């Protein structure tokens, strides 16, 4: 095994820790009565992602007998190759981890409201069919790649795609309910901000490692440039969000500085291999500020997004992908290449976001037959009590719920 192959696999193994980060973010983002279910959602999503991507996903993304739209071979790892020029095993590890990130972002849009059965069905379709096709378009010599679209580390493929699916799920599930069954948009604070902060730090570190090993075969890959650009984008993203928040509130916020750093990493992922260091700092700064702006908009809307998938993933992903057309050293407007690449990037973002909207074909029927969202009384009681066998925390002075709520626990996956 060569040094490069060892490095790629090491990056992949460390990137699996992103699952821990996303689990902590989900646990901290919900109310205390939904902590277990939040972590179960992330872990269950990861398990189903690995299985679905193994059976059909990788084949649709990287199948050898393919066209510009979809791959057609390598189902269930059949005919995987391991040669000096091509190693399907290495690639499968990295691409599956990327798919787990997408599923985790999608899961953020379902927290505290969806049933495990319906979420699981959505993940299987998402990772067995929908997401792999986008991967084929961009990384598997599909039509977007041939068109000239650039997304080195997944600003659009991972974060825009995942963010759109999370937004769709949030809109279909509507706002969460309080203990009395009433809907109060935006009133539910994160029960454990330090969970979100630590989880986000883990995800940021994992993203830096992930990008250092991901897409290493790119013709524009420069050793050392990717991690340095990612460091800078994360730092300036965290700083810009921190300073902006302080200027507005005259207070500090752990969530804001951590999520701002993540927004910076998400945004720079598209171009980390092909921009100068100052450009990475600029992208991170804009991403950190955009995170705060989007969070203000979301809080005033009817989008219940406890995991902040829109502010920390979707919008920074769009921003970073478009800025490639401006700041890229090999294609960008700033270096005299005109607006052609910027236009290509717009087409790519719209195509990926539009394809992600097909998750509606899966979720709308589930909602229509009443098995996507848990019942109001179960939501009021808490999804942990209704679905997960009890709450993660037990308080000595905890108020006993009413008998009507306690007797309304879920009896099957459909009721």
N, C-alpha and C positions, 0 to 999 in steps of 0.2 A: 504494500500500500504506500503510495507516494505521499510526500509532505502535504501537497495541496488537498489530496483526498482526505487525509487525516484531519486537516484543518476544517474542511467542509463538514465532515461528520461531527467533529467536536462542536462546531457552531450549531449544528442541528440538535445535538443532544442538550446543549445549554438552552436552546430556544424553547424546548419543551417546558421549561420553567415558566414560560408565559402563561401556561394554564393555571399556575398558582396565582400569578398576578391578576388575571381576569377573575378568578374565583374570589379573591379578596375584594376586588372592586365591586363585584356583584353583591357580596355579603354586606359590605359597608353601605352600599347605595340604597338598600331596601330597609324597611322597618324591622325592628327586632323580631317580630313574629313571623318573618319570612326568610330568615337567614339560611336555615337548612335547605329550603327549597331553591334558593338562589344558587347555592353551591352545587346542589344536585343538578340543576339546569345546565351549568357550565360543564360539569364532568360528564353528564349523560350526552350532551352535545358533542363533546370530544370523542367519546367512545363510538357513537354512531357515525361521526365524521370519518374516523379511521376505517371503519368497516365499509361505508359507502364509497369512499375514495379508493379503497383497495379493489372492490368488486368492479365498479364501473367508472368512477370519477377519473382516475389516472388515465384510463384508456381513452376516454372522451377528450382529455386534455392533451395527451402526448402519444396517442396511438400512431404507429408507423404508417398504417394504411389509412391515410387521412385526406381530407380536403381542406379548403379554406375556412370551413365552418366547424367541423368536429372531427375528432380522431375515431378510428374504427378498430383498433387492435389493442393488445396487452391487457385484456380483461382478466381480472383476478391474478395479476402479475405473470400471466402466461407469456413466455418468450422474453422475459426481462434479460437485458444484456449488461455485462460488466466488462468493459474494455477501456484502454487508456483514453479513448476519445468519447466514450459514452458509457455512463453508469446509471442505469435506471434505478438501482437500489438507493444510491445517494440522492438522486433527484426525487424519488418517492418520499424519502424522509422529509426533505425540505418542503416539498409541495404539500404534503399532508399537514405539516405544522402550520403553513400559511392557511390552509383550509380550516384548521381548528381556530385560528384567529378570526376568520370570517364568521364561523359559527358562534363564537363567543360574542362578537359584536351584535349579531342577529339576536342572540339570547338576551342582550340588554333591553331590547324592545319588548320582551315578553315577561319581564320580572314581575312577580307577585300576582299575575293575572291569568296566565295560560295554564292549560292542563298538560301534564307530561306527555300524554299520548299524542295530543295534537302537535305539540312542539317537536316530538320525536319524528312524527310523520313529515313535518316541514323540513327538518334537518336532512332526512334521507333524500328527499327530492332535491333539496338545495345542493347537497354535496355529491349526490349520485348523478346529477344531470345539469342543473342550472349553472352553478359556479364553474365546473370543469370546462364548460363551453367558452366562458369568458377567458379562462386561462389559456385555452387553445388559441383563441383569437390573438392574444398578446404575447404569450411565451412559447406557444407551440407552432409557430410559423403559420398562423391563421391570417384572416383578411386584415385585421387591424395592424398586425406586425408588418405585413407586406405593404400596407397603406402608408407606413412610416410612423405610426403612433409609438411613443416612448413612455415606458413606465418601469424603470429599473427595479424598484423594490416593492411595488404594490400600492402606491398611493391611491390609485383608482381600482385596480384589480382586487385588492384586499379591503381597503378602508371605505372607498366610495360604494362598492358593491355591498359590503356588510352594513354600512350605514344606511343605505336605502332600504334594505330588507328590515332593519331594526325600526326605521321610521314607519314603514308600512304596517308592521306588527303593532307598534304603539298606537297608531291611528285606528286600527281595527279593534283593538282591545279597549280603547278609551281610557279615561283617567281612573286611578285607583280610588277605592272607597275607604272611608274611615270606619271606626268601630260601630257607628250607628247606621252604617249603610249609605251615607251621604257622600256625594262626590264634591271634593274641594280641590280644584286644580292648583297645583304648585304649593300646597301647604305642608306636604310631608318632607321633613328634613331627612338627610342621610343619618341613619342611626349611629354610624361609626365612621366619622371622617378620617380617622387615622388608618382604618382598613383601606379606604380608597387611596389615601396618600401612599401608604406602603405598597399596596398593590400596583399603583401606577408607576412607582419607582421601579418595581420589578419588571413591569412591562416595557418601560423605557430602556432599561439595561438589556433586556432580552431583544428588543428591536434593534439596538445597536449591534449586538452579536449576530442576530439574524441577517441583517443587511450586509455584514462583513463576510458572510459565507454564501448568501443568496445570489443567484444569477452571476456566479463567478466566471461563467463562460462568455459573458458579454464582451463584444469587441472593444467596448469603451472602458472596460474595467481597469482601474489603476490601483495597484496595491497601496493601501494606507489612506487613500483619498476618501473612500467611503466612510470608514469609522470617524475620521477627523471631521468631515462635513456633518455627520450625524451628531457628534458631540456638540458642535457649535450650534446646530439648529435646535437641539434639545435645550441647551443652556440659554440661548437668546429667547426661545419660546417661553421657558419658565420665567425668565427675568421680565420680559415684556408683559406677561399676564400678571405677574406679582406687582409690578410698579403700577400698571393700569388699575388694578383692583384697589391698591392702597390710595391712589390719587382720588378715586371715586368714593371709597368707603372710609378712608383713614383707618383701616384695619388690615391685618394680614390674613391669609387663608391658605392652609395646607393643600386643600383640594385644588385651588386655583393655580398655585405654583407648580404642582405635580402634573395637573392636566394640561397646563400650558406647555410644559416640557414635552409631554406626549404629543400634543398637537404639532409641535415643531418637528418631531421625528416623523410623524405621519406625513407632513407636508414635504419634507426633504427626501422622502423615500423614492419619489419618482425620478429625481435628478442627482442623487448623491454621488453618482459615478461621473458626472459630466458638468459640474459647476465649480467655480472658484470658491475659496473659503469665505470671502465676504458675502457672496450670494447665498451661501448656506445660512449665515447669520441673518441676512435680510429675510429669507424665507421663514426662518424660525420666529423672528420678531413679528412678522405679519400673522403667522399662524397663532401665536400666543394671544395677540389682540383679537383676532377673529373668533377664537374660542370664547372669550368673554362676551363679545357682542352677540354671538349666537345664543349663548346661555341666557342672556337678558331677553332675547326674542322668544326663546322656547318657554321661559317662565311665564310670559304673557300670552301664550297660546294655549290651545287645548291638547298639545302634545305632551304626554306624560313619559318622560325619558329619564328615568332614575340613573341609568348607567351612562348618560351623556354621550350616547353614540353619535348624535347629530353634531354636537359641538366639538368633540374630541377626535372624531373619525371622519364623518361624512364631509363636512365643510373644509377642514384642513386638507383632506385628500383631494378635493376638487381644486382648491387653491394651489397646492403643490404641483398637481398635474398640469395646470394651465401655465404656471410660472416657468415650467420647463421650456415652453415655446418662447419665452422672453430671455431667460438667463443661461440656457444651455450654451456651452462653448462651441459645440459642433453644429447646432441648428438654431440658436436663439436670435431674436430680433436685436438684442443688445450688442451682438457681435457681427451685425451686418447681414444676417441671413433672411431678413424680411419677416413677414407675418405668416408665411406658409405653414411653418411648424406649429404656430399658435392655433391656426385653424384646424390642423390635424388633431391637435390635443383636444380641442373643443368637440370634434366629432367623436373622438375616443371616449371622453367623459360621458357624453350624451348616450352613446351606444351602450356603455357598461351600465349606466344608471337605468336606462330604459330596459335592458335585459333583466336587471335585478327586480324590476317591477313585476316580472312574471311570477314572482312569489305570490302575487295576488291570486293567481289561478289555483294555488294550493290552499291559501288561508281563507279566502272568501267562502268557498263551499264548507269548510270546517266551521266557520262562524255561522253560516246559513242554517246548518243542521244543529247548531247549539252545542258543539263540543270543543270549540276553540278556547273560550273563556270559562273560568270557574264561576260558580253561582255567586250571586251577591252576598248571600249569608255566609258562604265559605270564605269569601274575600274579607268580609267584616271580621270574622273569627280569626282569620289568619291562615295563609296557605300551608304553613307548617303543621298546624293542628289538623287541617282538613286532609292533607295529602302526605305529609312527611313524618307522621307518627309523633308529633310533639315539637315544641319550640326548642331552639338552640340554647336559649337562656331560660333559667328558672329563677324568678325573684321571690324572696321570702314574703314580700308584701304585695305580691301580684294579685290584682282584683280578679275574683272568680267570674268568668263569663256567664251570661244568662243561659238557662237550660235550653231555650229555643235554639241558641247558636250552637251549643255543645251537641245537640241532637241532630244537627244538620250536616254532619260530616259526610264526605263523599263515600258512596257505597260501591261504586265501580268506576271504571275509566270514562264512562259515558254520562254519569249522573252526579 
